[in-house]
Amino acid sequence: MDKPDVINHQRTLLHKIWEEHLVCEATGEQPLIYVDLHLVHEVTSPQAFAGLRAANRRVRRPERTVATVDHNIPTEPRGTPINDPIAVRQIQALQQNCTEFGIPLFDMDSSDQGIVHVIGPELGLTQPGMTIVCGDSHTTTHGAFGALAFGIGTSEVEHVLATQCLGQRKPKNMLIAVSGSLPEGVGAKDLALGVIRQIGTDGANGHVIEYAGTAITALSMEGRMTLCNMSIEAGAKAAMMAPDDTTFAYVKDRRFAPRGREWDESVERWRMLPSDPGAKYDTVAQISGSSMAPFVTWGTNPGMVVRVDESVPEISDLKMDRDAATRMLEYMDLKPGTKMEDICVDRVFIGSCTNSRIEDLRAAARVARGYRVAGTVRAIVVPGSQAVKRAAEQEGLHEIFKNSGFEWRESGCSMCLGMNPDILQPGERCASTSNRNFEGRQGRGGRTHLVSPVMAAAAAIAGHFTDVRNWRFQ
């Protein structure tokens, strides 16, 4: 007799969370999963609330929804008029909707206002084992805590508001194991760009990435958030990391974190989340952490990236259509063979949901201390939240930046995207710590290069890209 097949009961982190949240899986229909936390901002929510109102529906679990304003607001002193009528209408709509439907809102005058993917973790709303959604693609950030977190469309926002559930096809599971350790001067943003460089902007299509390995466990929570944030740029549905003692230490005692006996029980449950030994993945990629370097994008997607000590590639070396490559270089006003360190910048932006947390600002301030921004450069620093801003000011980081010639701003999405006054003018070139460098992303005709916070600060002072590994700290 043939021996019966041995059933593999080992499960990945993704599978554990998926099974825990699966509501039903009817034949021929998408599985329905329960949503633990729904994050809302002013841009993608107005139509969703209008749909509820038209159907005479209420919000199913308003206590599971949290809203903030971030995309459209000015980062100049609070009270600065908003001149864009569309932005005004969107913010007013969110204020009205949150009042009408009983949803907590961190508004412009709130001491807890900030970028949605910054305030979720810092308030302790984001916790291991959760399912988290938001009408924003960089919701993947929250996967750093061992949560299944992903962006959704406007119609899906309405569906979650109405039902607290969401129809989703179960994604494939991809393991990216990063061995070794990151070299000095190389951070999580460089690792993110290095991963995208290696697997491509579509390398994780249809997958949820789980990051593992010694280089990953060595990252702080803020570094882990940066890496998960950028994973959408590799095509991933979401990205995750197994929760560990670093995770628990970050979450503990935050406002919405469990307390007392509930905390102990939560940690005990969270320790069961990491993937089981022998669990199977659909795709596996191995990456050496020691091979990473400070990276700079040269094109118009995050995969068009080279080390700072390299040059703009030759068109013949690119795995893309020649005409498309030519158009990309024309848009960026770059020639093949140009050394990255010879490229001058007009603007520098340190901020966004990728790199606006306190560790990012500390790292940038360490580079800026004792130097002055180059005379031709305009550089701004935008904290990711009011809490980050307060912490930075308590440490005196704002004075370091201002003394060096950087502008110190209020919290918001700012120059990450052209939806507020912080935009590039046509032809301006920017070293940016944000997550996307598409054509017009930071303003019509603007040219964006993605870099880490330390690389951005060094570029502001040098007036051009420079290898921060050679930086002389003061």
Disulfide bonds with the S-S distance in Angstrom:
none
